[in-house]
Amino acid sequence: MRVMFSGPVSVFRDRRLPEAATPAGYAALIDAYQLPVPVPHVLSAVGTKHRILEQAGWRIYTPRHAPAPTLEGHLTFALKNEGIDLAILKRLFLAVREDEIAELVKRTPTGLYTRRIWFLYEWLLGRMLNLPTADKVSYVDAVDTEPSLRPPGRIRYGIASATICQGRRTSARSCSRRER
């Protein structure tokens, strides 16, 4: 299925942008796939000016930050710059064909964000992609665990403690035992 991503807009779902810009990341995915999800408090877009602007619930990035106008481009942009929004990801994965995600993973099976997409797809939908295990790669955290991204006082367990070890979902503890 060929999805068309929007060009520059000045209003997105009744929210005015501080300047005309092209939706990126979750905003682009919500628009292109018509996802019935609550709109995040802060959305991203790519403007024409060479400065990052944060205003009125928008983060406007510079042209050099523009993702490729593809599912992979906007999904990677969202995970890199906007964090993980499980509601959007679940609706997106339900809207996208399984073979599209599988093709995305096949192109770069050892990529950091590709492996996160792979894990999140399987975890959120409860079904495995028909792909071989990514061998001979080190494990990565399923989510970025930098303290600045984790709200203070919240429990660290659950998905944040899940990791991807050699292409398989596992806990950090069991992965480190396998590496010995």
C-alpha positions in Angstrom: 0.0 0.0 0.0 1.5 3.3 -1.1 0.8 6.0 1.5 1.2 9.7 0.7 2.7 11.9 3.3 1.6 15.6 3.6 3.5 18.6 2.4 3.7 21.9 4.3 0.7 22.8 6.4 -0.3 25.6 8.7 -3.0 23.7 10.7 -2.9 20.0 11.8 -6.0 18.5 13.4 -7.2 21.9 14.6 -3.8 22.9 16.0 -2.1 25.9 14.3 1.6 25.6 13.6 3.8 28.5 14.5 4.9 28.6 10.8 4.1 26.6 7.7 5.9 23.2 8.1 5.7 19.6 7.0 4.5 17.2 9.7 7.1 14.6 10.7 7.3 11.6 13.0 4.0 10.8 14.8 2.1 13.7 13.2 3.0 12.5 9.7 2.1 8.9 10.6 -1.2 9.9 12.2 -2.1 11.9 9.1 -1.0 9.5 6.5 -2.6 6.4 8.0 -5.6 8.3 9.5 -4.9 6.8 12.9 -7.8 7.3 15.4 -5.5 8.2 18.4 -5.3 11.1 20.8 -2.9 13.7 19.4 0.3 14.0 21.5 0.9 17.2 23.5 3.9 18.0 21.4 4.0 17.3 17.7 7.0 17.5 15.3 7.3 19.1 11.9 10.1 20.2 9.6 10.3 23.9 8.7 12.3 25.8 6.1 14.4 27.8 8.6 17.7 26.7 10.1 16.7 26.9 13.7 14.6 24.6 16.0 11.5 26.3 17.3 9.4 25.0 20.2 6.1 26.8 20.5 2.4 26.2 20.9 2.7 22.4 21.2 5.0 22.1 18.2 8.7 21.4 17.8 9.7 22.6 14.3 13.0 21.0 13.1 15.4 22.3 10.5 15.4 21.0 6.9 18.4 18.8 7.7 16.3 16.8 10.2 13.6 15.9 7.5 12.9 12.2 7.5 12.5 10.3 4.3 8.8 10.4 3.3 8.3 6.7 4.1 6.9 4.6 6.9 10.5 3.8 8.0 11.7 7.4 7.8 8.8 8.8 9.9 8.8 5.9 12.3 12.6 6.2 12.9 12.2 10.0 13.3 9.5 9.5 15.9 11.4 7.0 17.9 14.6 9.2 17.8 13.0 12.5 18.5 9.6 11.9 20.1 10.1 8.8 22.2 7.7 5.9 22.3 3.9 6.5 22.2 2.4 3.0 22.6 -1.1 4.1 21.6 0.1 5.5 18.2 2.4 2.6 17.6 -0.3 0.0 18.3 -2.8 1.7 15.9 -0.1 2.2 13.3 1.0 -1.5 13.4 -2.7 -2.5 13.1 -3.0 -0.3 10.1 0.2 -1.4 8.3 0.5 -4.7 6.6 2.8 -7.2 8.3 4.9 -7.6 5.2 5.7 -3.9 5.2 7.2 -4.1 8.7 9.0 -7.3 7.7 10.5 -5.6 4.6 11.6 -2.7 6.7 13.4 -5.1 9.1 14.9 -7.1 6.3 16.6 -4.0 4.8 18.6 -3.3 8.0 18.0 -6.1 10.5 20.9 -5.0 12.8 19.9 -1.3 12.9 19.2 0.1 16.3 15.8 1.6 15.5 14.9 -1.2 13.1 15.3 -3.7 16.0 13.2 -1.5 18.3 10.5 -1.3 15.6 10.7 -5.1 15.2 10.4 -5.7 19.0 7.6 -3.2 19.5 5.6 -4.6 16.6 5.9 -8.2 18.0 5.3 -7.1 21.6 2.3 -4.8 20.9 0.5 -7.1 18.5 1.5 -10.4 20.3 2.6 -12.1 17.1 6.0 -12.8 15.7 7.2 -11.7 12.3 8.3 -14.5 10.0 12.0 -13.4 10.0 15.2 -15.2 11.0 16.8 -14.2 14.2 19.3 -11.4 13.9 22.5 -13.2 14.8 25.9 -11.8 15.9 24.6 -8.5 17.1 24.8 -7.0 20.6 21.6 -6.4 22.5 20.0 -3.0 22.7 17.5 -1.6 25.1 14.0 -1.7 23.8 13.5 1.9 24.8 16.1 4.6 25.4 16.8 4.5 29.1 18.6 7.8 29.5 17.5 9.3 32.8 16.5 12.6 31.1 13.8 10.7 29.2 12.4 8.7 32.1 10.0 10.6 34.4 11.4 10.8 37.9 9.8 8.5 40.5 8.5 6.0 38.0 9.1 2.3 38.1 11.8 1.1 35.8 10.4 -2.3 35.2 8.2 -3.5 32.4 9.1 -2.6 28.8 11.9 -0.3 29.8 13.8 -3.3 31.3 13.1 -5.5 28.2 16.0 -5.7 25.8 16.6 -7.2 22.4 19.4 -9.8 22.5 20.6 -11.3 19.3 17.3 -10.5 17.7 15.2 -12.1 20.4 13.2 -10.4 23.2 14.7 -11.1 26.5 15.6 -9.5 29.8 19.0 -7.8 30.2 19.9 -10.4 32.9 19.2 -13.5 30.7 21.0 -11.8 27.7 24.1 -11.1 29.8 24.1 -14.8 30.9 24.0 -15.9 27.2 27.0 -13.7 26.3 29.2 -15.3 28.9 
